[in-house]
Amino acid sequence: MDQSLQDRYAPSNACFGCGPANPDGLRIKSFVRGDEVVCTWQPAKMHEAFPGMLNGGIIGALLDCHCNWAAAHHLMQQGGLDHPPCTVTAEYTIKLRRPTPTDGPVQLRAKVIESGEDRARISGTLEAGGRICATCEGLFVAVREGHPAFHRW
């Protein structure tokens, strides 16, 4: 797939982390590569907590959105759907392992570690300069009609 999951399935999404339609957002681009979903993202000075280091909240947003897309893609494939279901974060844990430099791109990786009919548990990492700077695990659930996120994509 040459097009990111976000551009292909949610071009009008205005989410701060992953929405292509949010000109002020992070606008990550997630791509399926084998059994994982990957993303390369370049931080800017405005994303820093202090000179040269990425803000922890931005790290959390990057991993949350990226892992959410890994879950949505997995549930789409698992269900034989032509579009991913709208998924939301049900629980999420992040470990900031070391400062993340902003002088180059960061790489996000996410993969399914467990899944059910309408949910997937995802493990993710954020790397910079060839080193893992943050790890995460989260549970992402497909929402139904009546939920505010239903059909947000």
C-alpha positions in Angstrom: 0.0 0.0 0.0 1.6 3.2 -1.1 -0.9 5.4 0.6 -1.0 5.8 4.4 -3.9 4.3 6.2 -5.0 7.8 7.2 -5.0 9.2 3.7 -6.7 6.1 2.2 -9.4 5.6 4.8 -9.9 8.9 6.6 -8.8 11.9 4.5 -11.4 14.2 6.2 -10.4 13.2 9.8 -9.4 16.2 11.9 -7.7 14.3 14.8 -4.8 16.2 16.2 -2.4 13.2 16.0 -3.4 11.5 12.8 -5.9 13.6 10.9 -4.9 14.6 7.4 -7.5 17.4 7.5 -5.9 19.1 10.6 -3.4 21.6 9.3 -2.2 22.2 12.9 -1.9 18.6 13.9 0.9 16.0 13.9 -0.5 14.4 10.7 1.2 11.0 11.1 1.2 8.6 8.2 1.0 4.9 9.1 1.8 2.2 6.6 1.3 -1.6 6.8 4.5 -3.5 6.5 4.1 -7.2 7.0 2.7 -7.9 10.5 3.4 -4.4 11.8 2.3 -0.8 11.1 5.2 1.7 10.7 5.5 5.5 10.5 8.4 7.9 10.2 7.7 11.4 11.6 9.8 14.5 11.8 9.5 16.6 15.0 9.7 20.4 14.8 11.0 22.8 17.4 7.4 23.5 18.6 7.2 19.8 19.7 10.0 20.1 22.1 9.8 19.9 25.9 13.2 21.6 26.2 15.9 22.3 23.6 16.5 19.3 21.4 14.1 16.9 23.2 10.6 15.8 22.2 7.7 16.6 24.6 6.3 13.5 26.4 2.7 14.5 25.6 3.6 14.5 21.9 5.2 11.1 22.2 2.0 9.9 23.8 -0.2 11.3 21.0 2.1 9.8 18.3 2.0 6.3 19.8 -1.8 6.5 20.7 -2.9 7.4 17.2 -0.4 5.1 15.5 -1.4 2.1 17.6 -5.1 3.0 17.1 -4.6 2.7 13.3 -2.8 -0.6 13.8 -5.9 -1.9 15.7 -8.4 -0.5 13.2 -6.5 -2.1 10.3 -6.3 -5.4 12.1 -10.0 -5.4 12.8 -10.8 -4.5 9.2 -8.7 -7.4 8.0 -10.0 -9.8 10.6 -13.6 -8.9 9.7 -13.1 -8.9 6.0 -14.3 -5.3 5.8 -13.5 -2.8 3.0 -13.1 0.0 5.5 -11.6 0.0 9.1 -14.1 0.4 11.9 -13.9 3.6 14.0 -11.8 2.6 17.0 -11.0 4.4 20.2 -8.5 4.0 23.0 -10.0 2.1 25.9 -6.7 1.8 27.9 -3.2 2.9 27.3 0.2 2.7 29.1 3.3 4.4 27.9 6.9 4.1 29.3 9.3 7.0 28.5 12.6 5.1 28.5 15.0 7.9 27.6 14.9 11.4 26.2 13.9 11.6 22.5 16.0 13.9 20.4 14.4 16.1 17.8 17.3 16.4 15.5 16.1 13.7 13.2 13.0 11.6 12.4 11.3 9.2 14.9 10.1 5.8 13.9 6.9 4.3 15.2 6.1 0.6 15.1 3.0 -1.1 16.2 1.7 -4.7 16.2 -1.2 -6.7 17.4 -0.5 -8.8 20.5 -4.1 -10.0 21.2 -7.5 -9.4 19.6 -11.2 -10.2 19.8 -14.2 -9.5 17.6 -14.3 -5.7 18.3 -11.0 -5.0 20.0 -7.3 -5.3 19.7 -4.4 -5.0 22.1 -1.4 -3.3 20.5 2.2 -3.0 21.4 4.2 -0.1 20.1 7.6 1.6 20.1 9.0 5.0 19.3 12.7 5.0 18.2 15.1 7.9 17.5 18.6 7.6 16.3 18.3 3.8 16.3 17.3 3.6 20.0 14.0 2.8 21.6 12.9 5.9 23.5 9.4 5.0 24.4 7.2 1.8 24.5 3.5 1.4 24.9 0.6 -1.0 25.1 -3.0 -0.2 24.6 -6.5 -1.7 24.1 -8.4 -0.2 21.2 -12.1 -0.9 20.7 -14.4 -0.5 17.7 -17.3 1.8 18.6 -21.0 1.5 17.7 -23.6 3.9 16.5 -24.4 6.4 19.3 -20.7 6.8 20.3 -19.3 10.3 19.5 -16.5 8.7 17.5 -18.8 6.6 15.3 -18.1 7.3 11.7 -15.7 10.1 12.5 -13.5 8.9 9.6 
